[in-house]
Amino acid sequence: MDLLTVLRKEESRLLAASGKIRARLSQIKAAINAMSNNVHKPLAARVSKVRGKKLSAAHRAAITAAWAKRRKRNG
């Protein structure tokens, strides 16, 4: 057999194995997210619970002050 043919076969075998491993890893991550608390969930899932709720005036002022401080620091 030609060396190039052997290398291409090995490459395709490893790519197939890589695809299976990625799929399995994705399944494991989904299981972890389903079984864990809020800490391991994606940011969008954590933020969606907060959307639509009214913030107190003090909380809005604190957020505004924090953003102003950040803008001032970053120039």
C-alpha positions, 0 to 999 in steps of 0.5 A, a space after each residue: 500500500 502507498 503510504 499516503 493511502 495509509 495516512 488518509 485511512 488513519 485520518 478518516 478513522 480518527 475523524 470518525 472517532 473524534 466525531 463520536 467523542 464530541 457527540 458523547 461529550 455533548 451528551 454528558 454536558 447536557 446531562 450535567 446541565 440538566 442535573 445541576 443547579 443554576 451554576 452550570 447552566 448557560 448565561 442565557 438560561 440564568 438571565 432569562 429568569 430575571 427578565 421582566 422583573 421590576 428592579 428597585 430604584 436603588 438597584 437601578 441606581 447601583 447598576 447605573 453607577 457601576 456602568 458609569 464607573 466602568 466607562 470612566 475607568 476604560 476611558 
